[in-house]
């Protein structure tokens, strides 16, 4: 199977065979033609038997992806659509289909990797915090701007610091670049640490916490406490979902 995590900024993929994910990679597609990105990135890729995708980048991206896969692989992707119940998890969203497909795949991956209670934290365009209880209930979650979105919002509202990126994280920023980078890092870390503390107060100190997404490694370096990197968590959830539908 070819597993696809199609986000607003990046598309990530991995080949799944013999119950493991291999040859995984990612490419940025924001502000580019997705067809060109796939042509560059997938040149020489062996045809898969199935294509399974979580897409949160919209209908136009899905249409381009469908066209590419039909042309090159003679297959159409199977898209994960969050449901009221799947893979042993009950979805607590009032309208289950409104939940992002990537978040649904991540909680499936987290629960099947760790059991419950477990918290899956997405660190991409948005920061998302999603929990699954011991009994397999997903009660809902949190969405906040990611690192890049916070930079963009600050740059758009404050012309004097529009290009201040790349500084080190420090409690006392001695220049604007460091102050901006540190303030955003503290904002993201504060959100995550507060949410995890509240989740563990409800579900127990044993609640596992997995970080995934493009900024997961960076945020792990500034967070206090033990956070497990799970870079392929969405793909892991897609594999579980696909196997249970085969």
Secondary structure, DSSP 8 states (H G I E B T S, - for coil): -EEEEE-SSEEEEEEEETTEEEEEEEEE-TTS-HHHHHHHHSTT----S-EEEEE-S-HHHHHHHHHHHHHHHS---EE----SEETTEEE--SSGGGS-HHHHHHHHHHHHHH-SSEEEEEESSEEEEEEE-TTSEE--EEEEE-HHHHHHHHHHH-GGGTT-------SS-SSHHHHHHHHHHHHHHHHHHHHHHHHHHHH-TT-EEEEESTTHHHHHHH-SS--EE-TTHHHHHHHHHHHHH-
